[in-house]
Amino acid sequence: MREDVTLDFVNRISVLPLENNTDQKYAAELARDVINTQILAMNIFDVVDKGIVDSVLHEEAIDPGSPVSQLMLSRLGQRLNVQSIMLGSVDMAGDRRIGSVIVPEMSVTLRLIEIKSGIVLWQASGHYAGDSIVGRLFGVTPDDTYKVTVKLVKKLLSTIPERENVPAALPVEPVAAEPVAAKPVVVKPVSITPEAAKPAAAEESAPGAPAVEGEAAAPAAEVIEPAAEEVEPEEAAPVAGEEEPATVTEPVPAEPWGEAEPAAAEEAEPAEAAPVAEEEPPAVAEPVPAEPWEETEPAVAEPAAVAPEAVEGEPQAADPVTGDEAAPAEPVPVEPVVEPETDATMTVEP
């Protein structure tokens, strides 16, 4: 390291592929990967990704591991946005036999070059073997090739002086997130049928929530109304889980009839007389209201239906034709019934 040079201005570097001066095919690639890892682990500089560097070298038609001119260094520095570039070479890599033990060893040279002037800011070379005198005395297994490379790179990078005035990182201003336009929500009222509004037999239905546009409204609970409230027979509401709705038929209460209206009766058809005796009932003519009779002049009634015998003390039934209540009849002696003749009419004597 030169005494008149400082590394305070260096903040970002890139590691180019190393020259491989050995018979080991992948020795230079192994050393380059270890260098990138240890620079970041030791927090010395920021390092550009290996893939980005190789891509720029391919675009600039630069062979990996080949010498780079001053003009090309400046161009690479501009494209990679770095202040320095680290170059180097692997001078020796292989195994050495010491007695009956095979020991790996490696020699590496590294240099840090300023891109504008091409001046070497720092350079270091080193050699490391996997054995030691203590290991030989106590029979310790020597290090493998990877451990040898890591220890050698750490030894070389530790010679880079610490930066006194490290350039502070640019403050990152927080970027305010753009407000997202809220989508207007349109609330529409839900029409609730009377059947869904009534509580169910076991539990009350939950109040319906307002429907939101774009969302399906929850189906209203279907309830069967009690039979007592039905006035006219109608089909019951379908119950969830049934394939066919059940039809509920309730009896229709009779409409009240007024006092002036007579009871429903068929006037044209003759009424059958109640049987008086066990014998066959006599033929009954068309019903004709009987005229009141007097004690002096008994009236012969027209053929009429035989009225049932009146019981003393009981009121007479209302006339089915006029609807007026008959006056209570006085007890009248009834002659024994004589078997009528075949004639269609019958004379009733007092």
Stockholm file with secondary structure:
# STOCKHOLM 1.0

chainA/1-350         MREDVTLDFVNRISVLPLENNTDQKYAAELARDVINTQILAMNIFDVVDKGIVDSVLHEEAIDPGSPVSQLMLSRLGQRLNVQSIMLGSVDMAGDRRIGSVIVPEMSVTLRLIEIKSGIVLWQASGHYAGDSIVGRLFGVTPDDTYKVTVKLVKKLLSTIPERENVPAALPVEPVAAEPVAAKPVVVKPVSITPEAAKPAAAEESAPGAPAVEGEAAAPAAEVIEPAAEEVEPEEAAPVAGEEEPATVTEPVPAEPWGEAEPAAAEEAEPAEAAPVAEEEPPAVAEPVPAEPWEETEPAVAEPAAVAPEAVEGEPQAADPVTGDEAAPAEPVPVEPVVEPETDATMTVEP
#=GR chainA/1-350 SS CCTTCCCTTCCEEEECCCEECSSCTTHHHHHHHHHHHHHHHTTCCEECCHHHHHHHHHHTTCCTTSCCCHHHHHHHHHHHTCSEEEEEEEEEEEEEEETTEEEEEEEEEEEEEETTTCCEEEEEEEEEESCCHHHHHHTCCCCCHHHHHHHHHHHHHTTSCCCSSCCCCCCCCCCCCCCCCCCCCCEECCCCCHHHHSCCSSSCCCCCCCEETTSCCCCCCCCCCCGGGCSSCEECCCCTTCSSCCEECCCCCCCCCCSSSCCCCCSSSCCCCCCCSSSCCCCCCCCCCCCCCCSSSCCCCCSCCCCCCCCTTSCCCBCTTTCCBCCCCCCCCCCCCCCCCSSSCCCCCC
#=GC SS_cons         CCTTCCCTTCCEEEECCCEECSSCTTHHHHHHHHHHHHHHHTTCCEECCHHHHHHHHHHTTCCTTSCCCHHHHHHHHHHHTCSEEEEEEEEEEEEEEETTEEEEEEEEEEEEEETTTCCEEEEEEEEEESCCHHHHHHTCCCCCHHHHHHHHHHHHHTTSCCCSSCCCCCCCCCCCCCCCCCCCCCEECCCCCHHHHSCCSSSCCCCCCCEETTSCCCCCCCCCCCGGGCSSCEECCCCTTCSSCCEECCCCCCCCCCSSSCCCCCSSSCCCCCCCSSSCCCCCCCCCCCCCCCSSSCCCCCSCCCCCCCCTTSCCCBCTTTCCBCCCCCCCCCCCCCCCCSSSCCCCCC
//
